Amino acid sequence: AVKVPPPIFIDHRNSFVVVLSAPKSYEDFMPEEKRLMIIIIAVMQGSVDNESIRNSVGISRDKASTLIKSMVNDHVLESSTASRKYAKYRLTQCYQEKIFG
């Protein structure tokens, strides 16, 4: 499925650059675009889970799990449920502060 990657904002202190991409396959997204897509879903829905990622970007369960795991390891996401099978994830407090100040 073809998706439009989210814009990437690059801060240059006194100015910023916005990178807009044409529609492309999720497989062709840059790693930053993949992670930003998950962050946007987490902000909009309050949390993400494997199913919401699969439905939003059209990837397999394994690819969604790998993406979630890498974002948990990088302290971007944290589990908000006790269940591993039906785990939901939210942005970490530190990452929320980076986004919302």
All heavy atoms as an XYZ file, in Angstrom:
801
protein
N       0.833     -1.181      0.000
C       0.000      0.000      0.000
C       0.879      1.246      0.000
O       1.916      1.282      0.635
C      -0.905      0.008      1.223
N       0.428      2.252     -0.708
C       1.171      3.506     -0.789
C       0.665      4.446      0.294
O      -0.530      4.621      0.474
C       1.009      4.138     -2.192
C       1.683      5.481     -2.253
C       1.561      3.212     -3.260
N       1.575      5.032      1.033
C       1.261      5.960      2.120
C       2.059      7.239      1.928
O       3.105      7.241      1.288
C       1.640      5.361      3.478
C       0.996      4.029      3.787
C      -0.415      4.207      4.208
C      -1.021      2.865      4.582
N      -2.403      2.949      4.888
N       1.583      8.315      2.514
C       2.331      9.561      2.519
C       3.048      9.641      3.863
O       2.405      9.646      4.914
C       1.414     10.788      2.332
C       2.216     12.071      2.437
C       0.682     10.705      1.007
N       4.386      9.690      3.837
C       5.121      9.793      5.097
C       4.834     11.121      5.785
O       4.522     12.114      5.130
C       6.590      9.743      4.672
C       6.596      9.287      3.261
C       5.255      9.627      2.683
N       4.934     11.146      7.110
C       4.734     12.412      7.815
C       5.865     13.381      7.486
O       6.971     12.957      7.132
C       4.781     12.004      9.295
C       5.529     10.720      9.314
C       5.265     10.054      8.007
N       5.608     14.679      7.581
C       6.687     15.644      7.337
C       7.745     15.533      8.428
O       7.450     15.185      9.570
C       5.982     17.000      7.390
C       4.728     16.757      8.138
C       4.361     15.325      7.937
N       8.977     15.822      8.046
C      10.084     15.838      9.002
C      10.500     17.286      9.195
O      10.738     18.011      8.226
C      11.267     14.985      8.497
C      10.837     13.526      8.392
C      12.485     15.136      9.408
C      11.890     12.605      7.812
N      10.559     17.724     10.450
C      10.962     19.081     10.779
C      12.399     19.049     11.292
O      12.711     18.311     12.215
C      10.046     19.678     11.855
C       8.626     19.838     11.384
C       7.705     18.807     11.504
C       8.220     21.028     10.800
C       6.411     18.947     11.060
C       6.909     21.179     10.352
C       6.005     20.138     10.480
N      13.248     19.877     10.708
C      14.646     19.951     11.109
C      14.895     21.339     11.676
O      14.734     22.345     10.978
C      15.589     19.661      9.926
C      15.255     18.285      9.319
C      17.042     19.742     10.361
C      15.900     18.021      7.980
N      15.280     21.405     12.942
C      15.492     22.673     13.650
C      16.911     23.170     13.408
O      17.879     22.461     13.638
C      15.254     22.456     15.143
C      15.334     23.737     15.944
O      15.520     24.823     15.359
O      15.204     23.651     17.174
N      17.027     24.410     12.927
C      18.320     25.055     12.728
C      18.426     26.303     13.606
O      18.864     27.351     13.150
C      18.512     25.442     11.257
C      18.639     24.292     10.322
N      19.697     23.432     10.338
C      17.817     23.854      9.333
C      19.551     22.515      9.398
N      18.400     22.746      8.782
N      17.983     26.204     14.851
C      17.987     27.283     15.843
C      17.145     28.486     15.425
O      16.143     28.771     16.017
C      19.398     27.714     16.219
C      20.155     26.680     16.970
C      21.448     27.212     17.476
N      22.159     26.149     18.183
C      22.915     26.368     19.195
N      23.098     27.591     19.627
N      23.522     25.372     19.790
N      17.565     29.238     14.410
C      16.839     30.439     13.999
C      15.888     30.186     12.838
O      15.207     31.103     12.385
C      17.813     31.556     13.617
C      18.620     32.016     14.813
O      18.126     32.043     15.930
N      19.881     32.346     14.586
N      15.869     28.975     12.348
C      14.973     28.608     11.262
C      14.757     27.099     11.312
O      15.386     26.402     12.106
C      15.565     29.005      9.903
O      16.747     28.258      9.648
N      13.857     26.615     10.475
C      13.675     25.176     10.397
C      13.324     24.792      8.968
O      12.891     25.613      8.162
C      12.623     24.665     11.385
C      11.215     25.118     11.112
C      10.369     24.343     10.338
C      10.738     26.309     11.638
C       9.069     24.749     10.083
C       9.442     26.720     11.392
C       8.604     25.942     10.610
N      13.552     23.541      8.659
C      13.270     22.995      7.342
C      12.192     21.929      7.511
O      12.227     21.158      8.471
C      14.542     22.359      6.730
C      14.239     21.667      5.413
C      15.646     23.395      6.565
N      11.251     21.900      6.592
C      10.226     20.872      6.571
C      10.453     20.027      5.325
O      10.524     20.551      4.219
C       8.803     21.473      6.530
C       7.758     20.376      6.473
C       8.566     22.395      7.707
N      10.602     18.717      5.528
C      10.802     17.797      4.412
C       9.480     17.087      4.142
O       8.954     16.393      5.012
C      11.911     16.764      4.728
C      12.085     15.798      3.563
C      13.214     17.460      5.081
N       8.934     17.290      2.950
C       7.699     16.646      2.535
C       8.044     15.602      1.478
O       8.762     15.890      0.533
C       6.721     17.666      1.949
C       6.315     18.815      2.867
C       5.457     19.817      2.111
C       5.578     18.291      4.076
N       7.536     14.401      1.659
C       7.808     13.322      0.715
C       6.574     13.008     -0.108
O       5.448     13.179      0.346
C       8.225     12.054      1.470
O       9.433     12.264      2.155
N       6.806     12.512     -1.288
C       5.715     12.027     -2.131
C       5.232     10.688     -1.584
O       5.949     10.028     -0.827
C       6.223     11.868     -3.560
N       4.038     10.280     -1.951
C       3.558      8.963     -1.518
C       4.529      7.864     -1.948
O       5.104      7.915     -3.030
C       2.219      8.817     -2.241
C       1.779     10.208     -2.510
C       3.040     10.979     -2.757
N       4.729      6.904     -1.052
C       5.607      5.777     -1.362
C       5.234      4.601     -0.487
O       4.471      4.737      0.476
C       7.078      6.158     -1.157
C       7.432      6.669      0.231
C       8.871      7.164      0.265
C       9.190      7.872      1.568
N      10.557      8.395      1.574
N       5.762      3.468     -0.808
C       5.523      2.260     -0.032
C       6.140      2.420      1.350
O       7.215      3.000      1.505
C       6.160      1.068     -0.751
O       6.247     -0.044      0.098
N       5.467      1.868      2.357
C       6.006      1.937      3.720
C       7.411      1.354      3.783
O       8.251      1.837      4.527
C       5.078      1.208      4.694
C       5.545      1.287      6.121
C       5.332      2.433      6.875
C       6.222      0.225      6.715
C       5.769      2.523      8.180
C       6.669      0.309      8.024
C       6.432      1.451      8.746
O       6.886      1.532     10.036
N       7.677      0.343      2.978
C       9.015     -0.271      2.944
C      10.081      0.728      2.505
O      11.249      0.576      2.834
C       9.018     -1.493      2.019
C       8.111     -2.607      2.481
C       8.429     -3.113      3.887
O       9.620     -3.222      4.233
O       7.479     -3.385      4.635
N       9.685      1.760      1.762
C      10.629      2.773      1.290
C      10.751      3.963      2.236
O      11.526      4.879      1.975
C      10.224      3.267     -0.109
C      10.330      2.175     -1.154
O      11.182      1.280     -1.002
O       9.552      2.219     -2.124
N       9.969      3.972      3.308
C      10.095      5.044      4.306
C      11.489      4.996      4.913
O      12.051      3.922      5.142
C       9.100      4.850      5.445
C       7.702      5.339      5.199
C       7.129      5.330      3.943
C       6.929      5.777      6.257
C       5.821      5.748      3.736
C       5.629      6.204      6.075
C       5.068      6.195      4.815
N      12.042      6.162      5.207
C      13.287      6.228      5.971
C      12.967      5.808      7.407
O      11.821      5.961      7.853
C      13.850      7.653      5.960
C      14.280      8.133      4.591
S      15.003      9.801      4.626
C      13.666     10.780      5.253
N      13.953      5.313      8.166
C      13.681      4.924      9.558
C      13.028      6.033     10.378
O      12.132      5.773     11.167
C      15.060      4.557     10.095
C      15.836      4.122      8.893
C      15.326      4.994      7.767
N      13.459      7.285     10.159
C      12.879      8.402     10.915
C      11.395      8.565     10.574
O      10.593      8.921     11.430
C      13.601      9.726     10.602
C      15.083      9.715     10.838
C      15.868      9.218      9.624
O      15.474      9.452      8.470
O      16.883      8.558      9.846
N      11.038      8.342      9.310
C       9.643      8.469      8.896
C       8.791      7.384      9.542
O       7.664      7.648      9.971
C       9.522      8.385      7.374
C      10.133      9.572      6.648
C      10.194      9.390      5.149
O      10.441      8.257      4.669
O       9.999     10.398      4.443
N       9.314      6.169      9.625
C       8.582      5.074     10.260
C       8.314      5.382     11.723
O       7.200      5.234     12.219
C       9.359      3.761     10.138
C       9.430      3.239      8.729
C      10.252      1.974      8.657
C      10.341      1.471      7.222
N      11.129      0.247      7.114
N       9.341      5.839     12.424
C       9.200      6.143     13.849
C       8.259      7.328     14.055
O       7.433      7.322     14.965
C      10.567      6.389     14.468
C      11.419      5.123     14.503
C      12.857      5.402     14.843
N      13.047      5.851     16.189
C      13.367      5.073     17.213
N      13.530      3.787     17.041
N      13.526      5.571     18.409
N       8.375      8.336     13.212
C       7.517      9.515     13.343
C       6.054      9.149     13.107
O       5.167      9.663     13.788
C       7.970     10.606     12.372
C       7.258     11.951     12.476
C       7.298     12.500     13.900
C       7.865     12.946     11.503
N       5.812      8.233     12.186
C       4.438      7.777     11.939
C       3.855      7.162     13.208
O       2.714      7.424     13.570
C       4.426      6.761     10.795
C       3.053      6.320     10.405
S       2.128      7.557      9.495
C       2.574      7.113      7.831
N       4.647      6.361     13.926
C       4.184      5.721     15.158
C       3.966      6.769     16.254
O       2.997      6.702     17.002
C       5.175      4.635     15.630
C       5.430      3.605     14.519
C       4.698      3.978     16.912
C       4.217      3.065     13.823
N       4.843      7.742     16.336
C       4.702      8.812     17.329
C       3.410      9.587     17.082
O       2.662      9.894     18.011
C       5.931      9.741     17.305
C       7.158      8.986     17.835
C       5.680     11.019     18.110
C       8.477      9.673     17.573
N       3.118      9.887     15.819
C       1.891     10.615     15.484
C       0.662      9.801     15.891
O      -0.285     10.334     16.469
C       1.862     10.979     13.986
C       2.923     12.043     13.702
C       0.478     11.446     13.548
C       3.174     12.297     12.228
N       0.690      8.506     15.606
C      -0.439      7.645     16.001
C      -0.599      7.664     17.519
O      -1.712      7.775     18.036
C      -0.239      6.205     15.487
C      -0.257      6.179     13.962
C      -1.310      5.269     16.049
C       0.236      4.865     13.363
N       0.523      7.565     18.254
C       0.477      7.566     19.725
C      -0.093      8.879     20.254
O      -0.887      8.880     21.203
C       1.859      7.304     20.300
N       0.282      9.994     19.655
C      -0.227     11.294     20.090
C      -1.725     11.398     19.791
O      -2.514     11.806     20.645
C       0.553     12.454     19.420
C      -0.147     13.788     19.641
C       1.984     12.507     19.939
N      -2.122     11.007     18.598
C      -3.520     11.148     18.192
C      -4.449     10.205     18.954
O      -5.562     10.582     19.315
C      -3.653     10.916     16.694
C      -3.038     12.029     15.863
S      -3.073     11.728     14.082
C      -4.812     11.542     13.788
N      -3.989      8.979     19.236
C      -4.847      7.990     19.873
C      -4.581      7.847     21.371
O      -5.310      7.144     22.053
C      -4.665      6.624     19.198
C      -5.079      6.615     17.754
C      -4.880      5.248     17.096
O      -4.367      4.308     17.689
N      -5.280      5.143     15.850
N      -3.522      8.457     21.866
C      -3.175      8.325     23.279
C      -2.301      7.117     23.564
O      -1.592      7.084     24.556
N      -2.348      6.126     22.684
C      -1.500      4.941     22.806
C      -1.482      4.226     21.460
O      -2.268      4.540     20.566
C      -2.014      4.002     23.900
O      -3.255      3.451     23.521
N      -0.558      3.288     21.334
C      -0.491      2.442     20.141
C      -0.377      0.995     20.585
O       0.031      0.711     21.712
C       0.710      2.782     19.216
C       0.580      4.157     18.629
C       2.033      2.621     19.931
N      -0.754      0.112     19.706
C      -0.514     -1.306     19.938
C      -0.175     -1.919     18.584
O      -0.195     -1.238     17.549
C      -1.710     -1.995     20.600
C      -3.001     -1.856     19.815
O      -2.964     -1.585     18.596
O      -4.068     -2.029     20.426
N       0.155     -3.183     18.593
C       0.564     -3.842     17.368
C      -0.523     -3.722     16.296
O      -0.237     -3.397     15.147
C       0.901     -5.309     17.667
C       1.567     -5.996     16.514
O       0.956     -6.199     15.467
N       2.816     -6.369     16.695
N      -1.755     -3.944     16.694
C      -2.862     -3.906     15.726
C      -3.051     -2.515     15.129
O      -3.244     -2.374     13.917
C      -4.158     -4.374     16.386
C      -5.327     -4.395     15.434
C      -6.618     -4.863     16.083
O      -6.677     -4.981     17.322
O      -7.578     -5.100     15.334
N      -3.001     -1.466     15.950
C      -3.213     -0.113     15.419
C      -2.100      0.271     14.451
O      -2.350      0.956     13.451
C      -3.343      0.916     16.546
O      -2.149      1.053     17.269
N      -0.884     -0.190     14.708
C       0.226      0.092     13.795
C       0.015     -0.671     12.484
O       0.143     -0.107     11.402
C       1.576     -0.268     14.441
C       1.860      0.700     15.599
C       2.697     -0.228     13.412
C       3.042      0.321     16.449
N      -0.333     -1.948     12.591
C      -0.578     -2.747     11.385
C      -1.675     -2.132     10.532
O      -1.542     -2.031      9.304
C      -0.965     -4.180     11.757
C       0.153     -4.983     12.357
C      -0.174     -6.469     12.481
N      -1.554     -6.815     12.717
C      -2.085     -7.088     13.911
N      -1.339     -7.032     14.997
N      -3.353     -7.429     14.026
N      -2.760     -1.715     11.160
C      -3.882     -1.138     10.423
C      -3.545      0.225      9.822
O      -4.035      0.568      8.749
C      -5.108     -1.015     11.322
C      -5.680     -2.363     11.694
O      -5.450     -3.365     11.028
N      -6.434     -2.396     12.779
N      -2.737      1.010     10.501
C      -2.412      2.356     10.024
C      -1.423      2.356      8.870
O      -1.542      3.165      7.953
C      -1.841      3.201     11.167
O      -2.804      3.396     12.154
N      -0.428      1.477      8.943
C       0.622      1.519      7.924
C       0.688      0.273      7.052
O       1.472      0.212      6.116
C       2.006      1.835      8.538
C       2.011      3.220      9.139
C       2.420      0.812      9.561
N      -0.130     -0.734      7.351
C      -0.203     -1.910      6.498
C       1.025     -2.794      6.525
O       1.494     -3.230      5.483
N       1.556     -3.058      7.724
C       2.714     -3.948      7.838
C       2.335     -5.187      8.631
O       1.274     -5.241      9.247
C       3.930     -3.234      8.487
C       3.588     -2.695      9.893
C       4.422     -2.105      7.582
C       4.764     -2.084     10.622
N       3.222     -6.172      8.621
C       2.963     -7.433      9.313
C       3.085     -7.276     10.825
O       3.669     -6.312     11.325
C       3.950     -8.501      8.838
O       5.253     -8.213      9.319
N       2.559     -8.257     11.530
C       2.656     -8.296     12.991
C       4.124     -8.262     13.435
O       4.488     -7.533     14.353
C       1.978     -9.560     13.518
C       2.041     -9.729     15.026
C       1.382    -11.026     15.481
N      -0.012    -11.114     15.086
C      -1.026    -10.590     15.780
N      -0.800     -9.954     16.903
N      -2.267    -10.713     15.349
N       4.991     -9.033     12.761
C       6.405     -9.084     13.140
C       7.099     -7.742     12.932
O       7.887     -7.309     13.778
C       7.142    -10.177     12.361
C       6.733    -11.573     12.795
O       6.153    -11.725     13.898
O       6.994    -12.521     12.025
N       6.809     -7.083     11.815
C       7.433     -5.777     11.562
C       6.950     -4.741     12.567
O       7.736     -3.917     13.048
C       7.160     -5.314     10.136
C       7.946     -6.104      9.112
C       7.685     -5.617      7.715
C       8.474     -6.482      6.732
N       8.289     -6.045      5.357
N       5.666     -4.781     12.905
C       5.135     -3.854     13.909
C       5.786     -4.127     15.263
O       6.181     -3.193     15.975
C       3.621     -3.982     14.005
N       5.949     -5.406     15.629
C       6.589     -5.760     16.902
C       8.030     -5.286     16.957
O       8.487     -4.768     17.980
C       6.550     -7.284     17.116
O       5.242     -7.714     17.320
N       8.753     -5.456     15.846
C      10.156     -5.016     15.791
C      10.247     -3.503     15.962
O      11.113     -3.002     16.691
C      10.790     -5.448     14.458
O      10.762     -6.872     14.379
C      12.222     -4.962     14.335
N       9.356     -2.776     15.313
C       9.352     -1.314     15.415
C       9.033     -0.873     16.842
O       9.712     -0.007     17.408
C       8.357     -0.729     14.419
C       8.295      0.776     14.273
C       9.661      1.365     13.965
C       7.311      1.141     13.179
N       8.029     -1.479     17.451
C       7.673     -1.154     18.833
C       8.855     -1.443     19.759
O       9.213     -0.610     20.588
C       6.426     -1.944     19.285
C       5.180     -1.437     18.576
C       6.256     -1.868     20.805
C       3.959     -2.325     18.759
N       9.446     -2.612     19.606
C      10.569     -2.996     20.476
C      11.719     -2.003     20.371
O      12.293     -1.605     21.380
C      11.048     -4.400     20.114
C      12.115     -4.922     21.024
C      12.496     -6.353     20.674
C      13.583     -6.847     21.617
N      13.974     -8.228     21.326
N      12.053     -1.574     19.159
C      13.158     -0.620     19.011
C      12.820      0.722     19.652
O      13.680      1.370     20.255
C      13.536     -0.437     17.543
O      12.583      0.318     16.844
N      11.543      1.131     19.568
C      11.151      2.409     20.167
C      11.078      2.312     21.686
O      11.331      3.298     22.377
C       9.837      2.877     19.551
C      10.004      3.239     18.073
S       8.481      3.757     17.258
C       8.318      5.430     17.917
N      10.760      1.137     22.228
C      10.807      0.925     23.680
C      12.260      0.954     24.141
O      12.605      1.609     25.138
C      10.119     -0.396     24.078
C      10.418     -0.765     25.527
C       8.615     -0.297     23.852
N      13.140      0.283     23.404
C      14.563      0.262     23.760
C      15.180      1.656     23.723
O      16.105      1.947     24.481
C      15.341     -0.676     22.840
C      15.044     -2.137     23.105
O      14.544     -2.507     24.170
N      15.319     -2.982     22.120
N      14.680      2.514     22.842
C      15.182      3.888     22.731
C      14.449      4.860     23.652
O      14.636      6.068     23.561
C      15.074      4.374     21.284
C      16.043      3.655     20.362
O      17.019      3.045     20.859
O      15.836      3.697     19.130
N      13.581      4.342     24.527
C      12.843      5.132     25.515
C      11.922      6.176     24.885
O      11.728      7.256     25.430
C      13.795      5.794     26.519
C      14.718      4.824     27.176
N      14.296      3.907     28.110
C      16.040      4.594     26.997
C      15.316      3.172     28.485
N      16.384      3.546     27.818
N      11.379      5.827     23.714
C      10.370      6.668     23.071
C       8.985      6.201     23.512
O       8.119      7.005     23.815
C      10.497      6.612     21.532
C       9.384      7.398     20.859
C      11.861      7.123     21.086
N       8.797      4.881     23.562
C       7.538      4.286     24.006
C       7.757      3.485     25.274
O       8.864      2.990     25.521
C       6.983      3.330     22.937
C       6.572      3.907     21.596
C       6.170      2.786     20.642
C       5.454      4.918     21.750
N       6.683      3.353     26.068
C       6.698      2.491     27.245
C       5.364      1.776     27.323
O       4.343      2.290     26.862
C       6.965      3.288     28.520
C       5.889      4.321     28.821
C       6.226      5.213     30.003
O       7.318      5.091     30.569
O       5.372      6.044     30.346
N       5.376      0.594     27.893
C       4.151     -0.180     28.018
C       3.208      0.507     29.000
O       3.630      0.996     30.043
C       4.466     -1.595     28.494
O       3.266     -2.319     28.626
N       1.933      0.523     28.651
C       0.940      1.113     29.553
C      -0.027      0.051     30.067
O      -1.022      0.374     30.704
C       0.180      2.236     28.841
O      -0.509      1.735     27.711
N       0.278     -1.223     29.781
C      -0.564     -2.335     30.228
C       0.316     -3.459     30.754
O       1.502     -3.536     30.438
C      -1.418     -2.897     29.071
O      -0.552     -3.316     28.017
C      -2.402     -1.879     28.549
N      -0.273     -4.334     31.548
C       0.472     -5.473     32.081
C       0.531     -6.624     31.086
O       1.431     -7.452     31.138
C      -0.171     -5.952     33.385
N      -0.425     -6.677     30.172
C      -0.506     -7.767     29.211
C       0.551     -7.634     28.125
O       0.717     -6.576     27.533
C      -1.892     -7.772     28.547
O      -1.918     -8.668     27.464
N       1.281     -8.720     27.859
C       2.236     -8.700     26.750
C       1.529     -8.977     25.425
O       1.870     -8.405     24.401
C       3.352     -9.721     26.974
C       4.359     -9.269     28.012
C       5.568    -10.172     28.111
N       6.207    -10.538     26.856
C       7.119     -9.818     26.212
N       7.476     -8.651     26.698
N       7.671    -10.256     25.113
N       0.535     -9.840     25.468
C      -0.161    -10.224     24.236
C      -0.980     -9.063     23.678
O      -1.042     -8.866     22.474
C      -1.060    -11.433     24.487
C      -1.702    -11.966     23.224
C      -2.436    -13.260     23.460
C      -3.005    -13.779     22.146
N      -3.702    -15.034     22.311
N      -1.623     -8.311     24.544
C      -2.457     -7.189     24.108
C      -1.885     -5.863     24.615
O      -2.617     -4.958     24.982
C      -3.896     -7.369     24.602
C      -4.521     -8.643     24.089
C      -4.683     -9.744     24.921
C      -4.912     -8.749     22.761
C      -5.237    -10.926     24.447
C      -5.471     -9.928     22.274
C      -5.624    -11.007     23.127
O      -6.175    -12.177     22.642
N      -0.568     -5.765     24.613
C       0.111     -4.595     25.169
C      -0.228     -3.324     24.396
O      -0.352     -3.330     23.176
C       1.609     -4.813     25.176
N      -0.390     -2.261     25.138
C      -0.540     -0.922     24.581
C       0.667     -0.120     25.035
O       1.207     -0.343     26.112
C      -1.829     -0.265     25.060
C      -3.074     -0.921     24.491
C      -4.278     -0.026     24.704
C      -5.502     -0.593     24.040
N      -5.478     -0.451     22.603
N       1.065      0.818     24.215
C       2.253      1.620     24.492
C       1.910      3.094     24.385
O       1.098      3.498     23.555
C       3.376      1.274     23.499
C       3.783     -0.169     23.585
C       3.115     -1.138     22.853
C       4.801     -0.572     24.433
C       3.464     -2.482     22.948
C       5.158     -1.910     24.529
C       4.485     -2.844     23.788
O       4.827     -4.169     23.902
N       2.534      3.885     25.232
C       2.367      5.341     25.195
C       3.752      5.969     25.093
O       4.768      5.311     25.353
C       1.635      5.817     26.440
C       2.423      5.536     27.705
C       1.708      6.033     28.949
N       2.423      5.517     30.111
C       1.867      4.858     31.101
N       0.575      4.630     31.120
N       2.594      4.438     32.109
N       3.765      7.232     24.744
C       5.039      7.951     24.722
C       5.559      8.076     26.145
O       4.775      8.299     27.077
C       4.862      9.339     24.114
C       4.466      9.396     22.646
C       4.214     10.833     22.235
C       5.527      8.771     21.768
N       6.856      7.947     26.320
C       7.440      8.129     27.645
C       7.277      9.590     28.066
O       7.115     10.476     27.225
C       8.937      7.764     27.652
O       9.629      8.637     26.737
C       9.180      6.315     27.277
N       7.311      9.834     29.360
C       7.185     11.201     29.882
C       8.271     12.095     29.292
O       8.002     13.216     28.878
C       7.281     11.188     31.416
C       7.048     12.550     32.040
C       5.635     13.060     31.839
O       4.684     12.282     31.863
N       5.486     14.341     31.627
N       9.486     11.590     29.217
C      10.606     12.356     28.663
C      10.327     12.741     27.207
O      10.543     13.888     26.807
C      11.888     11.534     28.775
S      13.343     12.343     28.103
N       9.813     11.805     26.450
C       9.546     12.088     25.035
C       8.358     13.033     24.887
O       8.360     13.902     24.016
C       9.325     10.802     24.252
C       9.822     10.933     22.838
C      11.160     10.750     22.540
C       8.956     11.295     21.819
C      11.635     10.911     21.236
C       9.409     11.450     20.528
C      10.744     11.263     20.244
O      11.198     11.434     18.975
N       7.355     12.905     25.748
C       6.223     13.836     25.718
C       6.707     15.258     25.974
O       6.245     16.210     25.337
C       5.181     13.450     26.764
C       4.385     12.228     26.389
C       3.326     11.918     27.430
O       2.687     12.816     27.965
N       3.139     10.638     27.717
N       7.637     15.410     26.906
C       8.172     16.746     27.213
C       8.938     17.322     26.034
O       8.901     18.526     25.788
C       9.053     16.683     28.458
C       8.253     16.438     29.719
C       9.119     16.168     30.943
O      10.363     16.234     30.844
O       8.533     15.862     31.994
N       9.628     16.466     25.273
C      10.332     16.940     24.067
C       9.342     17.479     23.045
O       9.615     18.457     22.359
C      11.135     15.798     23.436
C      12.386     15.434     24.162
C      13.111     14.325     23.413
C      14.368     13.927     24.148
N      15.107     12.876     23.439
N       8.194     16.814     22.938
C       7.204     17.209     21.938
C       6.386     18.414     22.397
O       6.208     19.373     21.666
C       6.255     16.034     21.615
C       7.033     14.900     20.940
C       5.107     16.488     20.722
C       6.227     13.636     20.741
N       5.885     18.337     23.626
C       4.933     19.344     24.092
C       5.534     20.417     24.982
O       4.848     21.350     25.380
C       3.768     18.654     24.821
C       3.022     17.688     23.953
C       3.085     16.325     24.192
C       2.289     18.129     22.868
C       2.410     15.424     23.389
C       1.614     17.244     22.048
C       1.665     15.881     22.314
N       6.803     20.250     25.336
C       7.478     21.263     26.152
C       7.220     21.178     27.608
O       6.553     20.472     28.216
